[in-house]
Amino acid sequence: MTGCQGEMENEEFDVYIEDSEGKVILDKTLKSQSNGFIDLWLPRDKTYRTKIEYGGKMVEAELSTIEGDNTCITTMQLR
């Protein structure tokens, strides 16, 4: 069995997600798991604007949940 390991285990991140119509889906502090990832479940067939902040750094990205899209996002880097 294989798996992924993120760099920041058990850390708290401010996570903001809104859908393409501007409806806020999530606006709260979430803790990463022991594997360094944040587990999110978002409604299908939508596009989301996502912002994650930690320690004065931030990353913004557009995510989507349309069939065929990636379900594990590993490209978001805090800057």
PyMOL Python script that loads the backbone (N, CA, C, O; Angstrom):
from pymol import cmd

cmd.read_pdbstr("""\
ATOM      1  N   MET A   1       0.823  -1.185   0.000  1.00  0.00           N
ATOM      2  CA  MET A   1       0.000   0.000   0.000  1.00  0.00           C
ATOM      3  C   MET A   1       0.869   1.251   0.000  1.00  0.00           C
ATOM      4  O   MET A   1       1.916   1.288   0.646  1.00  0.00           O
ATOM      5  N   THR A   2       0.437   2.262  -0.718  1.00  0.00           N
ATOM      6  CA  THR A   2       1.166   3.524  -0.742  1.00  0.00           C
ATOM      7  C   THR A   2       0.257   4.637  -0.263  1.00  0.00           C
ATOM      8  O   THR A   2      -0.961   4.472  -0.199  1.00  0.00           O
ATOM      9  N   GLY A   3       0.843   5.755   0.068  1.00  0.00           N
ATOM     10  CA  GLY A   3       0.071   6.908   0.501  1.00  0.00           C
ATOM     11  C   GLY A   3       0.898   8.160   0.345  1.00  0.00           C
ATOM     12  O   GLY A   3       2.080   8.102   0.009  1.00  0.00           O
ATOM     13  N   CYS A   4       0.270   9.286   0.589  1.00  0.00           N
ATOM     14  CA  CYS A   4       0.953  10.565   0.497  1.00  0.00           C
ATOM     15  C   CYS A   4       1.207  11.105   1.895  1.00  0.00           C
ATOM     16  O   CYS A   4       0.450  10.826   2.825  1.00  0.00           O
ATOM     17  N   GLN A   5       2.262  11.870   2.037  1.00  0.00           N
ATOM     18  CA  GLN A   5       2.576  12.512   3.296  1.00  0.00           C
ATOM     19  C   GLN A   5       2.827  13.987   3.030  1.00  0.00           C
ATOM     20  O   GLN A   5       3.762  14.342   2.312  1.00  0.00           O
ATOM     21  N   GLY A   6       1.986  14.855   3.613  1.00  0.00           N
ATOM     22  CA  GLY A   6       2.167  16.288   3.497  1.00  0.00           C
ATOM     23  C   GLY A   6       3.226  16.772   4.469  1.00  0.00           C
ATOM     24  O   GLY A   6       3.664  16.027   5.345  1.00  0.00           O
ATOM     25  N   GLU A   7       3.631  18.011   4.312  1.00  0.00           N
ATOM     26  CA  GLU A   7       4.715  18.565   5.127  1.00  0.00           C
ATOM     27  C   GLU A   7       4.267  19.104   6.473  1.00  0.00           C
ATOM     28  O   GLU A   7       5.080  19.203   7.392  1.00  0.00           O
ATOM     29  N   MET A   8       2.995  19.457   6.616  1.00  0.00           N
ATOM     30  CA  MET A   8       2.551  20.148   7.825  1.00  0.00           C
ATOM     31  C   MET A   8       1.472  19.338   8.539  1.00  0.00           C
ATOM     32  O   MET A   8       0.279  19.522   8.300  1.00  0.00           O
ATOM     33  N   GLU A   9       1.907  18.449   9.410  1.00  0.00           N
ATOM     34  CA  GLU A   9       0.988  17.575  10.129  1.00  0.00           C
ATOM     35  C   GLU A   9       0.430  18.275  11.365  1.00  0.00           C
ATOM     36  O   GLU A   9       1.146  18.984  12.073  1.00  0.00           O
ATOM     37  N   ASN A  10      -0.864  18.060  11.609  1.00  0.00           N
ATOM     38  CA  ASN A  10      -1.527  18.531  12.830  1.00  0.00           C
ATOM     39  C   ASN A  10      -1.366  20.035  13.063  1.00  0.00           C
ATOM     40  O   ASN A  10      -1.174  20.473  14.198  1.00  0.00           O
ATOM     41  N   GLU A  11      -1.445  20.812  12.003  1.00  0.00           N
ATOM     42  CA  GLU A  11      -1.367  22.269  12.082  1.00  0.00           C
ATOM     43  C   GLU A  11      -2.743  22.871  11.791  1.00  0.00           C
ATOM     44  O   GLU A  11      -3.556  22.253  11.104  1.00  0.00           O
ATOM     45  N   GLU A  12      -3.005  24.067  12.307  1.00  0.00           N
ATOM     46  CA  GLU A  12      -4.280  24.731  12.068  1.00  0.00           C
ATOM     47  C   GLU A  12      -4.165  25.751  10.940  1.00  0.00           C
ATOM     48  O   GLU A  12      -3.235  26.557  10.904  1.00  0.00           O
ATOM     49  N   PHE A  13      -5.127  25.698  10.023  1.00  0.00           N
ATOM     50  CA  PHE A  13      -5.169  26.561   8.848  1.00  0.00           C
ATOM     51  C   PHE A  13      -6.520  27.268   8.800  1.00  0.00           C
ATOM     52  O   PHE A  13      -7.546  26.678   9.137  1.00  0.00           O
ATOM     53  N   ASP A  14      -6.517  28.529   8.381  1.00  0.00           N
ATOM     54  CA  ASP A  14      -7.765  29.242   8.119  1.00  0.00           C
ATOM     55  C   ASP A  14      -8.165  28.939   6.684  1.00  0.00           C
ATOM     56  O   ASP A  14      -7.417  29.224   5.749  1.00  0.00           O
ATOM     57  N   VAL A  15      -9.349  28.359   6.515  1.00  0.00           N
ATOM     58  CA  VAL A  15      -9.805  27.900   5.203  1.00  0.00           C
ATOM     59  C   VAL A  15     -11.087  28.633   4.831  1.00  0.00           C
ATOM     60  O   VAL A  15     -12.045  28.666   5.604  1.00  0.00           O
ATOM     61  N   TYR A  16     -11.091  29.221   3.635  1.00  0.00           N
ATOM     62  CA  TYR A  16     -12.265  29.929   3.116  1.00  0.00           C
ATOM     63  C   TYR A  16     -12.572  29.366   1.734  1.00  0.00           C
ATOM     64  O   TYR A  16     -11.699  29.306   0.869  1.00  0.00           O
ATOM     65  N   ILE A  17     -13.826  28.953   1.538  1.00  0.00           N
ATOM     66  CA  ILE A  17     -14.239  28.409   0.242  1.00  0.00           C
ATOM     67  C   ILE A  17     -15.588  29.001  -0.126  1.00  0.00           C
ATOM     68  O   ILE A  17     -16.519  29.018   0.680  1.00  0.00           O
ATOM     69  N   GLU A  18     -15.679  29.491  -1.370  1.00  0.00           N
ATOM     70  CA  GLU A  18     -16.979  29.938  -1.875  1.00  0.00           C
ATOM     71  C   GLU A  18     -17.200  29.325  -3.254  1.00  0.00           C
ATOM     72  O   GLU A  18     -16.252  29.016  -3.976  1.00  0.00           O
ATOM     73  N   ASP A  19     -18.485  29.156  -3.604  1.00  0.00           N
ATOM     74  CA  ASP A  19     -18.784  28.584  -4.917  1.00  0.00           C
ATOM     75  C   ASP A  19     -18.776  29.666  -5.986  1.00  0.00           C
ATOM     76  O   ASP A  19     -18.530  30.835  -5.689  1.00  0.00           O
ATOM     77  N   SER A  20     -19.043  29.281  -7.224  1.00  0.00           N
ATOM     78  CA  SER A  20     -18.954  30.217  -8.342  1.00  0.00           C
ATOM     79  C   SER A  20     -20.018  31.311  -8.296  1.00  0.00           C
ATOM     80  O   SER A  20     -19.894  32.323  -8.986  1.00  0.00           O
ATOM     81  N   GLU A  21     -21.067  31.117  -7.486  1.00  0.00           N
ATOM     82  CA  GLU A  21     -22.094  32.153  -7.322  1.00  0.00           C
ATOM     83  C   GLU A  21     -21.784  33.088  -6.148  1.00  0.00           C
ATOM     84  O   GLU A  21     -22.545  34.019  -5.886  1.00  0.00           O
ATOM     85  N   GLY A  22     -20.679  32.850  -5.444  1.00  0.00           N
ATOM     86  CA  GLY A  22     -20.292  33.683  -4.320  1.00  0.00           C
ATOM     87  C   GLY A  22     -20.834  33.226  -2.980  1.00  0.00           C
ATOM     88  O   GLY A  22     -20.659  33.922  -1.981  1.00  0.00           O
ATOM     89  N   LYS A  23     -21.487  32.077  -2.932  1.00  0.00           N
ATOM     90  CA  LYS A  23     -22.016  31.534  -1.673  1.00  0.00           C
ATOM     91  C   LYS A  23     -20.870  30.930  -0.869  1.00  0.00           C
ATOM     92  O   LYS A  23     -20.115  30.097  -1.370  1.00  0.00           O
ATOM     93  N   VAL A  24     -20.752  31.364   0.390  1.00  0.00           N
ATOM     94  CA  VAL A  24     -19.691  30.850   1.257  1.00  0.00           C
ATOM     95  C   VAL A  24     -20.028  29.419   1.659  1.00  0.00           C
ATOM     96  O   VAL A  24     -21.085  29.155   2.232  1.00  0.00           O
ATOM     97  N   ILE A  25     -19.130  28.514   1.355  1.00  0.00           N
ATOM     98  CA  ILE A  25     -19.283  27.100   1.673  1.00  0.00           C
ATOM     99  C   ILE A  25     -18.612  26.777   3.000  1.00  0.00           C
ATOM    100  O   ILE A  25     -19.118  25.974   3.784  1.00  0.00           O
ATOM    101  N   LEU A  26     -17.463  27.414   3.245  1.00  0.00           N
ATOM    102  CA  LEU A  26     -16.694  27.143   4.455  1.00  0.00           C
ATOM    103  C   LEU A  26     -15.864  28.369   4.803  1.00  0.00           C
ATOM    104  O   LEU A  26     -15.249  28.982   3.931  1.00  0.00           O
ATOM    105  N   ASP A  27     -15.853  28.719   6.076  1.00  0.00           N
ATOM    106  CA  ASP A  27     -15.030  29.824   6.571  1.00  0.00           C
ATOM    107  C   ASP A  27     -14.687  29.506   8.022  1.00  0.00           C
ATOM    108  O   ASP A  27     -15.343  29.981   8.949  1.00  0.00           O
ATOM    109  N   LYS A  28     -13.647  28.696   8.199  1.00  0.00           N
ATOM    110  CA  LYS A  28     -13.288  28.290   9.562  1.00  0.00           C
ATOM    111  C   LYS A  28     -11.851  27.806   9.630  1.00  0.00           C
ATOM    112  O   LYS A  28     -11.186  27.643   8.607  1.00  0.00           O
ATOM    113  N   THR A  29     -11.389  27.584  10.827  1.00  0.00           N
ATOM    114  CA  THR A  29     -10.058  27.043  11.062  1.00  0.00           C
ATOM    115  C   THR A  29     -10.161  25.524  11.090  1.00  0.00           C
ATOM    116  O   THR A  29     -10.982  24.956  11.811  1.00  0.00           O
ATOM    117  N   LEU A  30      -9.315  24.875  10.296  1.00  0.00           N
ATOM    118  CA  LEU A  30      -9.283  23.415  10.225  1.00  0.00           C
ATOM    119  C   LEU A  30      -7.882  22.922  10.563  1.00  0.00           C
ATOM    120  O   LEU A  30      -6.887  23.583  10.265  1.00  0.00           O
ATOM    121  N   LYS A  31      -7.821  21.772  11.176  1.00  0.00           N
ATOM    122  CA  LYS A  31      -6.539  21.170  11.531  1.00  0.00           C
ATOM    123  C   LYS A  31      -6.192  20.081  10.521  1.00  0.00           C
ATOM    124  O   LYS A  31      -7.028  19.245  10.178  1.00  0.00           O
ATOM    125  N   SER A  32      -4.950  20.106  10.054  1.00  0.00           N
ATOM    126  CA  SER A  32      -4.512  19.056   9.130  1.00  0.00           C
ATOM    127  C   SER A  32      -4.387  17.737   9.894  1.00  0.00           C
ATOM    128  O   SER A  32      -4.196  17.713  11.110  1.00  0.00           O
ATOM    129  N   GLN A  33      -4.499  16.664   9.153  1.00  0.00           N
ATOM    130  CA  GLN A  33      -4.420  15.337   9.740  1.00  0.00           C
ATOM    131  C   GLN A  33      -2.959  14.940   9.960  1.00  0.00           C
ATOM    132  O   GLN A  33      -2.044  15.685   9.610  1.00  0.00           O
ATOM    133  N   SER A  34      -2.756  13.772  10.538  1.00  0.00           N
ATOM    134  CA  SER A  34      -1.386  13.302  10.797  1.00  0.00           C
ATOM    135  C   SER A  34      -0.614  13.039   9.504  1.00  0.00           C
ATOM    136  O   SER A  34       0.611  12.916   9.531  1.00  0.00           O
ATOM    137  N   ASN A  35      -1.324  12.950   8.367  1.00  0.00           N
ATOM    138  CA  ASN A  35      -0.638  12.793   7.076  1.00  0.00           C
ATOM    139  C   ASN A  35      -0.354  14.143   6.410  1.00  0.00           C
ATOM    140  O   ASN A  35       0.167  14.190   5.296  1.00  0.00           O
ATOM    141  N   GLY A  36      -0.702  15.247   7.099  1.00  0.00           N
ATOM    142  CA  GLY A  36      -0.409  16.586   6.593  1.00  0.00           C
ATOM    143  C   GLY A  36      -1.454  17.161   5.654  1.00  0.00           C
ATOM    144  O   GLY A  36      -1.267  18.262   5.135  1.00  0.00           O
ATOM    145  N   PHE A  37      -2.552  16.447   5.418  1.00  0.00           N
ATOM    146  CA  PHE A  37      -3.598  16.911   4.505  1.00  0.00           C
ATOM    147  C   PHE A  37      -4.842  17.366   5.258  1.00  0.00           C
ATOM    148  O   PHE A  37      -5.114  16.909   6.368  1.00  0.00           O
ATOM    149  N   ILE A  38      -5.585  18.264   4.643  1.00  0.00           N
ATOM    150  CA  ILE A  38      -6.882  18.689   5.151  1.00  0.00           C
ATOM    151  C   ILE A  38      -7.936  17.931   4.349  1.00  0.00           C
ATOM    152  O   ILE A  38      -7.919  17.951   3.118  1.00  0.00           O
ATOM    153  N   ASP A  39      -8.842  17.272   5.040  1.00  0.00           N
ATOM    154  CA  ASP A  39      -9.874  16.481   4.386  1.00  0.00           C
ATOM    155  C   ASP A  39     -11.125  17.333   4.199  1.00  0.00           C
ATOM    156  O   ASP A  39     -11.756  17.735   5.176  1.00  0.00           O
ATOM    157  N   LEU A  40     -11.485  17.608   2.948  1.00  0.00           N
ATOM    158  CA  LEU A  40     -12.675  18.415   2.636  1.00  0.00           C
ATOM    159  C   LEU A  40     -13.620  17.628   1.750  1.00  0.00           C
ATOM    160  O   LEU A  40     -13.181  16.909   0.852  1.00  0.00           O
ATOM    161  N   TRP A  41     -14.906  17.758   1.995  1.00  0.00           N
ATOM    162  CA  TRP A  41     -15.934  17.188   1.135  1.00  0.00           C
ATOM    163  C   TRP A  41     -16.762  18.326   0.601  1.00  0.00           C
ATOM    164  O   TRP A  41     -17.373  19.071   1.368  1.00  0.00           O
ATOM    165  N   LEU A  42     -16.788  18.470  -0.715  1.00  0.00           N
ATOM    166  CA  LEU A  42     -17.521  19.550  -1.370  1.00  0.00           C
ATOM    167  C   LEU A  42     -18.575  18.971  -2.296  1.00  0.00           C
ATOM    168  O   LEU A  42     -18.373  17.895  -2.860  1.00  0.00           O
ATOM    169  N   PRO A  43     -19.701  19.665  -2.467  1.00  0.00           N
ATOM    170  CA  PRO A  43     -20.741  19.188  -3.386  1.00  0.00           C
ATOM    171  C   PRO A  43     -20.197  18.989  -4.807  1.00  0.00           C
ATOM    172  O   PRO A  43     -19.311  19.712  -5.263  1.00  0.00           O
ATOM    173  N   ARG A  44     -20.754  17.996  -5.479  1.00  0.00           N
ATOM    174  CA  ARG A  44     -20.331  17.646  -6.842  1.00  0.00           C
ATOM    175  C   ARG A  44     -20.736  18.678  -7.883  1.00  0.00           C
ATOM    176  O   ARG A  44     -21.636  19.494  -7.686  1.00  0.00           O
ATOM    177  N   ASP A  45     -20.025  18.600  -8.996  1.00  0.00           N
ATOM    178  CA  ASP A  45     -20.343  19.355 -10.210  1.00  0.00           C
ATOM    179  C   ASP A  45     -20.353  20.871 -10.016  1.00  0.00           C
ATOM    180  O   ASP A  45     -21.190  21.580 -10.575  1.00  0.00           O
ATOM    181  N   LYS A  46     -19.407  21.348  -9.213  1.00  0.00           N
ATOM    182  CA  LYS A  46     -19.301  22.785  -8.975  1.00  0.00           C
ATOM    183  C   LYS A  46     -17.840  23.213  -9.032  1.00  0.00           C
ATOM    184  O   LYS A  46     -16.925  22.391  -8.982  1.00  0.00           O
ATOM    185  N   THR A  47     -17.651  24.530  -9.140  1.00  0.00           N
ATOM    186  CA  THR A  47     -16.323  25.131  -9.100  1.00  0.00           C
ATOM    187  C   THR A  47     -16.257  26.018  -7.856  1.00  0.00           C
ATOM    188  O   THR A  47     -17.227  26.695  -7.513  1.00  0.00           O
ATOM    189  N   TYR A  48     -15.113  26.007  -7.192  1.00  0.00           N
ATOM    190  CA  TYR A  48     -14.951  26.732  -5.930  1.00  0.00           C
ATOM    191  C   TYR A  48     -13.697  27.598  -5.950  1.00  0.00           C
ATOM    192  O   TYR A  48     -12.676  27.225  -6.527  1.00  0.00           O
ATOM    193  N   ARG A  49     -13.793  28.750  -5.316  1.00  0.00           N
ATOM    194  CA  ARG A  49     -12.630  29.598  -5.067  1.00  0.00           C
ATOM    195  C   ARG A  49     -12.192  29.295  -3.643  1.00  0.00           C
ATOM    196  O   ARG A  49     -12.987  29.392  -2.709  1.00  0.00           O
ATOM    197  N   THR A  50     -10.940  28.933  -3.481  1.00  0.00           N
ATOM    198  CA  THR A  50     -10.425  28.484  -2.195  1.00  0.00           C
ATOM    199  C   THR A  50      -9.257  29.363  -1.749  1.00  0.00           C
ATOM    200  O   THR A  50      -8.391  29.722  -2.546  1.00  0.00           O
ATOM    201  N   LYS A  51      -9.253  29.704  -0.452  1.00  0.00           N
ATOM    202  CA  LYS A  51      -8.131  30.453   0.128  1.00  0.00           C
ATOM    203  C   LYS A  51      -7.746  29.772   1.434  1.00  0.00           C
ATOM    204  O   LYS A  51      -8.600  29.515   2.282  1.00  0.00           O
ATOM    205  N   ILE A  52      -6.458  29.482   1.594  1.00  0.00           N
ATOM    206  CA  ILE A  52      -5.944  28.867   2.807  1.00  0.00           C
ATOM    207  C   ILE A  52      -4.829  29.750   3.339  1.00  0.00           C
ATOM    208  O   ILE A  52      -3.932  30.154   2.598  1.00  0.00           O
ATOM    209  N   GLU A  53      -4.894  30.049   4.656  1.00  0.00           N
ATOM    210  CA  GLU A  53      -3.884  30.892   5.294  1.00  0.00           C
ATOM    211  C   GLU A  53      -3.262  30.176   6.487  1.00  0.00           C
ATOM    212  O   GLU A  53      -3.920  29.423   7.203  1.00  0.00           O
ATOM    213  N   TYR A  54      -1.966  30.438   6.674  1.00  0.00           N
ATOM    214  CA  TYR A  54      -1.239  29.853   7.798  1.00  0.00           C
ATOM    215  C   TYR A  54       0.006  30.697   8.069  1.00  0.00           C
ATOM    216  O   TYR A  54       0.807  30.934   7.165  1.00  0.00           O
ATOM    217  N   GLY A  55       0.165  31.144   9.295  1.00  0.00           N
ATOM    218  CA  GLY A  55       1.386  31.844   9.700  1.00  0.00           C
ATOM    219  C   GLY A  55       1.769  33.023   8.832  1.00  0.00           C
ATOM    220  O   GLY A  55       2.952  33.234   8.568  1.00  0.00           O
ATOM    221  N   GLY A  56       0.787  33.802   8.380  1.00  0.00           N
ATOM    222  CA  GLY A  56       1.056  34.966   7.547  1.00  0.00           C
ATOM    223  C   GLY A  56       1.263  34.649   6.077  1.00  0.00           C
ATOM    224  O   GLY A  56       1.523  35.552   5.282  1.00  0.00           O
ATOM    225  N   LYS A  57       1.152  33.390   5.707  1.00  0.00           N
ATOM    226  CA  LYS A  57       1.267  32.991   4.301  1.00  0.00           C
ATOM    227  C   LYS A  57      -0.098  32.559   3.792  1.00  0.00           C
ATOM    228  O   LYS A  57      -0.980  32.209   4.577  1.00  0.00           O
ATOM    229  N   MET A  58      -0.271  32.586   2.462  1.00  0.00           N
ATOM    230  CA  MET A  58      -1.575  32.288   1.891  1.00  0.00           C
ATOM    231  C   MET A  58      -1.417  31.626   0.533  1.00  0.00           C
ATOM    232  O   MET A  58      -0.414  31.801  -0.158  1.00  0.00           O
ATOM    233  N   VAL A  59      -2.440  30.860   0.172  1.00  0.00           N
ATOM    234  CA  VAL A  59      -2.550  30.303  -1.173  1.00  0.00           C
ATOM    235  C   VAL A  59      -4.010  30.397  -1.599  1.00  0.00           C
ATOM    236  O   VAL A  59      -4.918  30.141  -0.808  1.00  0.00           O
ATOM    237  N   GLU A  60      -4.225  30.767  -2.857  1.00  0.00           N
ATOM    238  CA  GLU A  60      -5.565  30.802  -3.434  1.00  0.00           C
ATOM    239  C   GLU A  60      -5.565  29.905  -4.659  1.00  0.00           C
ATOM    240  O   GLU A  60      -4.593  29.860  -5.412  1.00  0.00           O
ATOM    241  N   ALA A  61      -6.670  29.190  -4.850  1.00  0.00           N
ATOM    242  CA  ALA A  61      -6.779  28.298  -6.004  1.00  0.00           C
ATOM    243  C   ALA A  61      -8.244  28.064  -6.330  1.00  0.00           C
ATOM    244  O   ALA A  61      -9.127  28.189  -5.482  1.00  0.00           O
ATOM    245  N   GLU A  62      -8.465  27.720  -7.584  1.00  0.00           N
ATOM    246  CA  GLU A  62      -9.801  27.318  -8.015  1.00  0.00           C
ATOM    247  C   GLU A  62      -9.821  25.792  -8.040  1.00  0.00           C
ATOM    248  O   GLU A  62      -8.955  25.153  -8.638  1.00  0.00           O
ATOM    249  N   LEU A  63     -10.830  25.221  -7.375  1.00  0.00           N
ATOM    250  CA  LEU A  63     -11.014  23.778  -7.356  1.00  0.00           C
ATOM    251  C   LEU A  63     -12.361  23.453  -7.969  1.00  0.00           C
ATOM    252  O   LEU A  63     -13.283  24.267  -7.922  1.00  0.00           O
ATOM    253  N   SER A  64     -12.477  22.269  -8.543  1.00  0.00           N
ATOM    254  CA  SER A  64     -13.775  21.856  -9.051  1.00  0.00           C
ATOM    255  C   SER A  64     -14.015  20.390  -8.724  1.00  0.00           C
ATOM    256  O   SER A  64     -13.084  19.613  -8.511  1.00  0.00           O
ATOM    257  N   THR A  65     -15.298  20.039  -8.691  1.00  0.00           N
ATOM    258  CA  THR A  65     -15.704  18.683  -8.325  1.00  0.00           C
ATOM    259  C   THR A  65     -16.495  18.036  -9.458  1.00  0.00           C
ATOM    260  O   THR A  65     -17.440  17.283  -9.226  1.00  0.00           O
ATOM    261  N   ILE A  66     -16.098  18.338 -10.656  1.00  0.00           N
ATOM    262  CA  ILE A  66     -16.756  17.791 -11.842  1.00  0.00           C
ATOM    263  C   ILE A  66     -16.149  16.418 -12.141  1.00  0.00           C
ATOM    264  O   ILE A  66     -14.958  16.202 -11.916  1.00  0.00           O
ATOM    265  N   GLU A  67     -16.952  15.505 -12.640  1.00  0.00           N
ATOM    266  CA  GLU A  67     -16.482  14.154 -12.914  1.00  0.00           C
ATOM    267  C   GLU A  67     -15.174  14.186 -13.704  1.00  0.00           C
ATOM    268  O   GLU A  67     -15.055  14.892 -14.705  1.00  0.00           O
ATOM    269  N   GLY A  68     -14.206  13.416 -13.241  1.00  0.00           N
ATOM    270  CA  GLY A  68     -12.898  13.363 -13.884  1.00  0.00           C
ATOM    271  C   GLY A  68     -11.869  14.286 -13.247  1.00  0.00           C
ATOM    272  O   GLY A  68     -10.677  14.160 -13.527  1.00  0.00           O
ATOM    273  N   ASP A  69     -12.310  15.223 -12.384  1.00  0.00           N
ATOM    274  CA  ASP A  69     -11.366  16.112 -11.696  1.00  0.00           C
ATOM    275  C   ASP A  69     -10.583  15.354 -10.628  1.00  0.00           C
ATOM    276  O   ASP A  69     -11.042  14.339 -10.103  1.00  0.00           O
ATOM    277  N   ASN A  70      -9.400  15.864 -10.320  1.00  0.00           N
ATOM    278  CA  ASN A  70      -8.594  15.267  -9.257  1.00  0.00           C
ATOM    279  C   ASN A  70      -9.313  15.392  -7.916  1.00  0.00           C
ATOM    280  O   ASN A  70      -9.964  16.399  -7.638  1.00  0.00           O
ATOM    281  N   THR A  71      -9.186  14.366  -7.101  1.00  0.00           N
ATOM    282  CA  THR A  71      -9.777  14.404  -5.765  1.00  0.00           C
ATOM    283  C   THR A  71      -8.726  14.613  -4.683  1.00  0.00           C
ATOM    284  O   THR A  71      -9.070  14.827  -3.520  1.00  0.00           O
ATOM    285  N   CYS A  72      -7.474  14.554  -5.045  1.00  0.00           N
ATOM    286  CA  CYS A  72      -6.379  14.817  -4.116  1.00  0.00           C
ATOM    287  C   CYS A  72      -5.548  15.949  -4.716  1.00  0.00           C
ATOM    288  O   CYS A  72      -4.878  15.763  -5.731  1.00  0.00           O
ATOM    289  N   ILE A  73      -5.594  17.113  -4.090  1.00  0.00           N
ATOM    290  CA  ILE A  73      -4.894  18.291  -4.606  1.00  0.00           C
ATOM    291  C   ILE A  73      -3.586  18.458  -3.827  1.00  0.00           C
ATOM    292  O   ILE A  73      -3.600  18.639  -2.609  1.00  0.00           O
ATOM    293  N   THR A  74      -2.476  18.396  -4.529  1.00  0.00           N
ATOM    294  CA  THR A  74      -1.161  18.494  -3.874  1.00  0.00           C
ATOM    295  C   THR A  74      -0.346  19.667  -4.407  1.00  0.00           C
ATOM    296  O   THR A  74       0.846  19.767  -4.118  1.00  0.00           O
ATOM    297  N   THR A  75      -0.960  20.544  -5.169  1.00  0.00           N
ATOM    298  CA  THR A  75      -0.221  21.628  -5.820  1.00  0.00           C
ATOM    299  C   THR A  75      -0.343  22.978  -5.115  1.00  0.00           C
ATOM    300  O   THR A  75       0.308  23.939  -5.524  1.00  0.00           O
ATOM    301  N   MET A  76      -1.154  23.072  -4.077  1.00  0.00           N
ATOM    302  CA  MET A  76      -1.340  24.359  -3.392  1.00  0.00           C
ATOM    303  C   MET A  76      -0.171  24.578  -2.438  1.00  0.00           C
ATOM    304  O   MET A  76       0.054  23.778  -1.529  1.00  0.00           O
ATOM    305  N   GLN A  77       0.577  25.672  -2.649  1.00  0.00           N
ATOM    306  CA  GLN A  77       1.735  25.981  -1.808  1.00  0.00           C
ATOM    307  C   GLN A  77       1.572  27.352  -1.176  1.00  0.00           C
ATOM    308  O   GLN A  77       1.276  28.331  -1.862  1.00  0.00           O
ATOM    309  N   LEU A  78       1.766  27.419   0.137  1.00  0.00           N
ATOM    310  CA  LEU A  78       1.688  28.695   0.856  1.00  0.00           C
ATOM    311  C   LEU A  78       2.844  29.588   0.443  1.00  0.00           C
ATOM    312  O   LEU A  78       3.983  29.140   0.311  1.00  0.00           O
ATOM    313  N   ARG A  79       2.526  30.871   0.241  1.00  0.00           N
ATOM    314  CA  ARG A  79       3.582  31.845  -0.119  1.00  0.00           C
ATOM    315  C   ARG A  79       3.418  33.095   0.702  1.00  0.00           C
ATOM    316  O   ARG A  79       4.198  34.036   0.557  1.00  0.00           O
TER     317      ARG A  79
END
""", "prot")
cmd.dss("prot")
cmd.show_as("cartoon", "prot")
cmd.util.cbc("prot")
cmd.orient("prot")
